[in-house]
């Protein structure tokens, strides 16, 4: 079964989960756009680009690109207010280059790369006015892939002692706009509530501050309603 088939298969389960949150027989909501009205539940596919960094390392800037892809289900309470649940694969992390040095090594160029892949389940409340939508909520993510390296003679990464947490909880804020018929564009910001790697597991000479490291992420996405 392909990835797209897995996503399509997950949509009915997501809708059943959200259906349990409201009484049966909820009224049909109205919308602006290509349809005059639609059912309480709608769903579709989402895909886009992430720009990420890890706060708490020694590098700055949203220099780590990645993908976000998955599915969503919307539950509409009224014309304007609704709830959206998603199931996504999200690439986060950090990438940086810095000129640094020490009395022992002299001046040199250091590079780092943190590649983190998560299966993520955001749930956001959405408020729609005309063609615009604002959203706020939280997400829970499970780490499924790690790729970390650093070119710095003063930093050593131990696979176990410097491991990342296996889960990540984020708060989520976003803005969206109806683009054309079934297509919407969305810009989203999210940030780790808890550290993804606590201070005691951050490699020596590779941390900034004392609170550990945190995912910091902007996403630009397109959402297609099926």
Secondary structure, 3 states (H helix, E strand, C coil): CCHHHHHHHHHHHHHHHHHCCCCCCCCCEECCCCCCEECCEEEEEEEEEEEEEEECCCCCCCCEEEEEEEEEEEEECCCCEEEEEEEEEEEEEEEEEEEEEECCCEEEEEEEEEEEEEEEEEEEEEEEECCEEEEEEEEEEEEEEEEEEEECCCCCCCCCCCCCCCEEEEEEEEEEEEEECCEEEEEEEEEECCCCECHHHCCCCCCCCCCCEEEEEEEEEEEEEC
